């Protein structure tokens, strides 16, 4: 590989790509080569925002014509596996966007393709670049609140359409095949990733979900998921129907045997047994190579290091397992034990 890491974008229907584009100007030694997507308006938007003129309507045409080291795959939750497989068989490293997939079977295809080809696979979770979340994890690892025995997290907003998401994004977010569910899959992955990072993979998952407010969409708009461990639990809430988004704040709360931690906004607050007051921690500024997703992805490529933390494929696959278990729990009204093995025997 040359000193410059040459990267192309496969798929533009996941709106998070537009937030990732400015990182190309911030990370040294990276060249944005081009993009491919079947939707001409999205290709024109890419050209306008990136200043890069090389665009293709066909993914494989781009991959065959351009010299690349890696790709960013921003398709639907279901189609990303095909993009990963296309790239991996050509020896290209891949970063995808959260969540990992529309199902555990699809996520497994991605991981197998990357491991078979010996390329890096990274799943970008925006929470990974939160200074407060990173600092909260350090404090918990240091034992500041003792052993974590409960985690609570809520994610959501007033709805994708109300938030201003594009038609291309909403079209597949509201499609149970391409997304995997509705709000359940849009937000459970965040909380499941955090629970996996702070506590581990749960033993059992129980969930309720439904279309409570938005009768114009064919998927769920709210869900509540409980994760059971041998000596801990976690509660994750997912919503697309908040009348006042992020109010009260969607802080991460971790209860430990020696205290409690709250991470949100610009601060992390801890309070231990016997303390008279809260201790407010100011998270340090993010440092290289973990300032943003592209910087870390390129670092792993250059250093030949595996992706670690929330964005690792292993952490993301476990989060996907929780997501699939939650969907199955909703459908059956039962507790679902982990690990799941259905993805090993696709019908």
C-alpha positions in Angstrom: 0.0 0.0 0.0 1.2 3.5 -0.8 1.5 6.3 1.7 -1.9 7.5 0.6 -4.9 5.4 1.6 -7.3 5.5 -1.4 -10.9 5.1 -0.3 -14.2 5.0 -2.2 -17.8 5.1 -1.0 -20.2 2.3 -1.9 -23.8 3.3 -1.3 -25.2 6.7 -0.4 -28.6 5.8 1.0 -27.6 5.8 4.6 -27.7 9.5 5.6 -24.9 9.2 8.1 -22.5 9.3 5.1 -23.0 13.0 4.8 -21.8 13.5 8.4 -18.7 11.4 7.6 -17.7 13.3 4.5 -16.0 16.2 6.2 -13.5 13.8 7.9 -11.7 13.3 4.6 -10.4 16.9 4.9 -9.4 16.3 8.5 -7.4 13.1 8.1 -4.0 13.2 6.5 -2.8 10.8 3.9 -6.3 9.9 2.6 -7.7 10.3 -0.9 -11.4 10.1 -1.6 -11.5 8.4 -5.0 -15.2 8.3 -5.8 -18.6 6.9 -5.1 -21.1 4.4 -6.5 -24.9 4.3 -6.0 -27.8 3.6 -8.3 -29.5 6.9 -7.4 -28.3 9.7 -9.7 -29.5 12.5 -7.3 -27.3 11.1 -4.5 -24.3 10.9 -6.9 -24.9 14.6 -7.7 -25.1 15.5 -4.0 -21.8 13.6 -3.4 -20.1 15.5 -6.2 -21.3 18.8 -4.9 -20.3 18.1 -1.3 -17.0 16.3 -1.9 -15.6 18.0 -5.0 -14.9 14.5 -6.4 -16.2 13.9 -9.9 -15.7 10.1 -10.2 -19.2 8.6 -9.7 -20.7 5.3 -10.8 -24.2 3.9 -10.9 -22.7 0.3 -10.6 -20.7 -0.8 -7.5 -18.6 -3.4 -9.3 -17.7 -1.0 -12.1 -16.1 1.4 -9.5 -14.3 -1.5 -7.8 -13.0 -2.8 -11.1 -11.9 0.5 -12.6 -10.4 2.3 -9.6 -7.2 1.5 -7.6 -8.4 1.3 -4.0 -7.2 0.3 -0.5 -10.5 0.5 1.3 -14.2 1.4 1.0 -16.9 2.9 3.1 -20.1 0.9 2.7 -23.3 2.9 3.3 -26.1 0.8 2.0 -29.2 -0.4 3.7 -28.9 -2.7 6.7 -29.6 -5.7 4.5 -27.6 -4.7 1.4 -24.4 -3.8 3.2 -23.4 -7.5 3.3 -23.2 -7.6 -0.5 -21.1 -4.5 -0.5 -18.7 -6.0 2.1 -18.4 -9.2 0.1 -17.7 -7.3 -3.1 -14.9 -5.3 -1.4 -13.4 -8.1 0.7 -13.0 -10.5 -2.3 -10.9 -7.7 -3.9 -8.8 -7.4 -0.7 -10.2 -4.1 0.3 -10.7 -3.0 3.9 -14.3 -2.0 4.8 -16.0 0.4 7.2 -19.7 0.2 7.4 -22.2 2.3 9.3 -24.3 1.2 12.3 -26.1 -1.1 12.9 -24.1 -4.0 11.5 -27.0 -5.6 9.6 -30.7 -6.4 9.2 -30.2 -9.8 10.8 -27.6 -11.9 12.4 -27.3 -14.1 9.3 -26.5 -10.9 7.2 -24.0 -9.8 9.9 -22.3 -13.2 9.9 -21.8 -13.0 6.1 -20.0 -9.7 6.6 -17.7 -11.1 9.3 -17.0 -14.3 7.4 -16.1 -12.4 4.2 -13.7 -10.1 6.0 -12.0 -12.9 7.9 -11.7 -15.1 4.9 -10.1 -12.3 2.9 -7.9 -11.1 5.9 -9.2 -7.5 5.7 -10.3 -5.1 8.3 -14.0 -4.7 9.0 -15.1 -1.8 11.2 -18.7 -0.9 12.1 -19.0 2.8 12.9 -21.1 3.6 15.9 -21.3 7.4 16.4 -21.3 7.0 20.2 -17.7 5.7 19.9 -16.6 9.3 19.3 -18.3 10.8 22.3 -15.8 12.1 24.8 -18.2 11.5 27.7 -18.8 7.8 26.7 -15.1 7.2 26.2 -14.3 8.7 29.6 -17.1 6.9 31.3 -15.7 3.6 30.0 -12.3 4.4 31.4 -13.7 5.3 34.8 -15.7 2.0 35.0 -12.7 0.0 33.9 -10.7 1.7 36.7 -13.3 0.5 39.2 -14.6 4.0 40.1 -18.1 2.6 40.8 -17.3 -1.0 41.6 -18.7 -3.8 39.6 -21.4 -2.7 37.2 -24.7 -4.4 37.9 -27.2 -2.3 35.8 -27.0 -0.1 32.7 -29.8 2.1 31.4 -29.8 3.9 28.0 -32.5 5.6 25.9 -32.1 6.5 22.2 -34.4 8.2 19.8 -36.1 11.3 18.5 -39.4 12.4 17.0 -39.0 10.2 13.9 -36.7 10.0 10.9 -39.0 12.0 8.7 -39.5 14.7 11.4 -35.8 14.8 12.0 -35.2 15.7 8.3 -33.9 12.3 7.1 -33.8 12.0 3.3 -36.4 10.1 1.3 -33.8 7.5 0.4 -33.0 6.9 4.1 -36.6 6.8 5.2 -37.6 4.5 2.4 -35.5 1.7 3.8 -35.8 2.6 7.5 -39.5 2.0 7.1 -38.9 -1.2 5.3 -38.9 -4.2 7.7 -36.8 -6.3 5.2 -34.1 -3.7 4.5 -33.9 -2.3 8.1 -34.8 -5.4 10.1 -37.4 -3.6 12.2 -38.2 0.0 12.9 -37.1 2.0 15.9 -36.1 -1.3 17.5 -33.2 -1.8 15.1 -32.5 1.9 14.6 -31.6 2.4 18.3 -31.3 -0.9 20.1 -27.9 -1.5 18.6 -26.5 1.6 20.4 -27.6 0.4 23.8 -26.7 -3.2 23.1 -23.2 -2.2 22.0 -22.8 -0.2 25.2 -24.1 -3.0 27.4 -21.8 -5.4 25.6 -18.8 -3.1 26.2 -19.5 -2.2 29.8 -20.9 -5.6 31.1 -20.7 -8.3 28.4 -23.0 -10.4 26.3 -26.3 -11.1 28.2 -27.7 -14.5 28.9 -31.3 -13.6 28.0 -33.2 -10.9 26.2 -36.8 -9.9 26.6 -38.5 -7.1 24.6 -41.8 -5.4 23.8 -42.3 -3.2 20.7 -45.1 -1.8 18.7 -46.4 1.0 16.5 -47.8 3.3 19.2 -48.1 6.7 17.4 -47.0 6.7 13.8 -49.8 4.8 12.0 -48.3 5.8 8.6 -45.3 3.5 8.8 -45.3 -0.3 8.5 -42.8 -0.9 11.4 -42.5 -0.4 15.1 -42.0 3.2 16.5 -41.2 2.3 20.1 -39.5 -0.6 22.0 -38.2 -1.5 25.4 -35.6 -4.2 25.8 -34.3 -5.9 29.0 -31.0 -7.8 29.0 -30.4 -10.3 31.7 -26.9 -11.4 33.0 -25.9 -13.8 35.8 -25.3 -10.8 38.1 -26.4 -7.8 36.2 -29.1 -6.4 33.9 -29.6 -3.6 31.3 -32.7 -1.7 30.1 -32.7 -0.1 26.7 -35.4 2.2 25.3 -35.9 3.0 21.6 -38.2 5.6 20.2 -39.3 7.5 17.1 -42.1 9.4 18.7 -40.7 11.9 21.2 -42.7 15.1 21.2 -39.7 16.9 22.7 -36.5 15.1 21.5 -33.8 14.4 24.0 -35.9 15.7 26.9 -35.1 14.5 29.4 -31.5 13.9 28.2 -30.6 10.5 26.9 -27.8 9.9 29.4 -26.0 6.7 29.9 -26.5 5.5 33.5 -24.4 2.7 35.0 -25.1 1.5 38.5 -22.2 -0.2 40.3 -21.7 -1.9 43.7 -19.8 1.1 45.0 -21.5 4.0 43.2 -23.3 5.3 40.1 -22.1 7.0 36.9 -24.1 9.2 34.5 -22.5 10.2 31.1 -24.2 12.7 28.9 -23.5 16.0 27.2 -20.1 17.3 28.1 -19.7 15.7 31.5 -19.5 12.5 33.4 -20.9 12.5 36.9 -20.0 9.8 39.5 -21.1 9.4 43.1 -19.7 6.7 45.4 -21.2 5.3 48.6 -20.6 7.7 51.5 -19.9 10.8 49.3 -21.8 13.9 50.2 -21.8 15.3 46.6 -21.5 14.3 43.0 -18.0 14.4 41.4 -18.1 16.0 38.0 -15.5 14.8 35.5 -14.6 16.9 32.4 -13.7 14.3 29.7 -10.4 15.1 28.0 -10.5 16.1 24.3 -10.4 13.1 21.9 -6.9 12.2 20.9 -5.6 10.7 17.7 -6.2 8.1 16.4 -9.7 8.1 17.9 -11.0 11.5 17.1 -13.5 10.3 14.4 -14.4 7.1 12.5 -12.3 7.7 9.4 -9.2 8.6 11.4 -9.4 5.4 13.4 -10.2 3.2 10.4 -7.2 4.5 8.5 -5.0 4.1 11.6 -6.0 0.4 11.8 -5.2 -0.1 8.1 -1.8 1.6 8.4 -0.9 -0.1 11.7 -2.3 -3.5 10.7 -4.2 -3.5 14.0 -7.6 -5.0 14.7 -10.5 -2.6 15.4 -11.2 -2.5 19.1 -14.0 -1.3 21.3 -17.6 -0.5 20.3 -16.7 -0.5 16.6 -15.1 -3.9 16.5 -16.9 -6.5 14.4 -17.0 -8.8 17.4 -18.8 -6.2 19.6 -21.1 -5.3 16.7 -21.9 -8.9 16.0 -22.9 -9.4 19.7 -25.0 -6.3 19.5 -26.7 -7.8 16.4 -27.3 -10.9 18.3 -29.2 -8.9 21.0 -31.1 -7.1 18.3 -32.2 -10.4 16.6 -33.1 -11.9 20.0 -35.2 -8.8 20.8 -37.1 -9.1 17.6 -37.8 -12.7 18.2 -38.9 -11.9 21.8 -41.4 -9.3 20.4 -42.8 -11.9 17.9 -43.1 -14.7 20.4 -43.7 -12.9 23.6 -41.0 -15.0 25.3 -37.6 -14.7 26.8 -34.8 -15.5 24.3 -31.7 -17.2 25.5 -28.3 -16.4 24.0 -26.3 -17.3 22.1 -28.5 -17.6 19.0 -27.5 -20.2 16.4 -30.3 -19.7 13.8 -27.9 -17.8 11.5 -25.7 -21.0 11.2 -28.6 -22.8 9.5 -30.3 -20.4 7.1 -33.4 -21.8 5.4 
